[in-house]
Amino acid sequence: MATLQVKNVPDELYAAVKERAAKEHMTVSDLVLRNLRREVERMSVDEWLERVTSRRAGEPPRDIDVQAVMDEVRAELG
């Protein structure tokens, strides 16, 4: 397993990370690893822009069932 060293972490940032880790009953390492995983799993800005610009104007995203959403809205208003 690799080791990652982060240099030049401002004292106030480290203190905030340490405090957050304690509040979540985690070590600083575990908190940083969790947040690194979240960050690399997120779509990059370039990927997001490509996805958004590749859609045709006015066309809903393909992964949303528009009919189901409309049915839910109608049921709530119903």
C-alpha positions in Angstrom: 0.0 0.0 0.0 1.3 3.4 -0.9 2.0 6.3 1.5 0.9 9.9 0.6 2.6 12.9 2.2 1.1 16.3 2.0 3.4 19.2 2.5 2.7 22.8 3.5 -0.7 22.2 5.2 -1.6 25.4 7.0 -1.9 24.9 10.7 -5.5 26.1 10.8 -6.5 23.7 8.0 -4.9 20.8 9.8 -6.6 21.7 13.1 -10.0 21.8 11.3 -9.3 18.4 9.7 -8.3 17.0 13.0 -11.4 18.4 14.7 -13.7 17.0 12.0 -12.1 13.6 12.2 -12.6 13.6 16.0 -16.2 14.6 15.6 -16.8 11.7 13.2 -14.8 9.3 15.4 -12.2 8.8 12.7 -8.5 9.2 12.4 -7.1 12.1 10.3 -5.8 9.5 7.8 -9.2 7.8 7.5 -11.0 11.2 7.0 -8.5 12.3 4.3 -8.7 8.9 2.5 -12.5 9.0 2.5 -12.5 12.5 1.1 -9.9 11.6 -1.5 -12.0 8.7 -2.7 -15.1 11.0 -3.0 -13.1 13.5 -5.0 -11.7 11.0 -7.5 -15.0 9.3 -7.9 -16.7 12.6 -8.9 -16.9 13.6 -12.5 -14.3 16.2 -13.4 -15.3 19.6 -14.6 -14.2 18.8 -18.1 -16.3 15.5 -18.1 -19.3 17.4 -16.7 -19.0 20.1 -19.3 -18.7 17.5 -22.1 -21.8 15.8 -20.8 -23.8 19.0 -20.5 -22.7 20.4 -23.9 -23.3 17.1 -25.7 -27.0 17.2 -24.8 -29.4 18.8 -27.2 -31.1 21.9 -26.0 -34.4 21.2 -24.2 -33.8 17.4 -24.2 -34.0 15.8 -20.7 -31.1 13.7 -19.5 -31.5 10.1 -20.7 -31.2 8.6 -17.2 -34.4 10.4 -15.9 -37.7 8.7 -16.4 -39.7 11.9 -17.2 -43.1 10.1 -17.2 -42.4 8.7 -13.7 -41.4 12.2 -12.4 -44.6 13.7 -13.9 -46.7 11.0 -12.3 -45.1 11.7 -8.9 -45.8 15.4 -9.3 -49.4 14.9 -10.3 -49.9 12.5 -7.4 -48.5 15.1 -4.9 -50.7 17.8 -6.4 -53.7 15.5 -6.8 
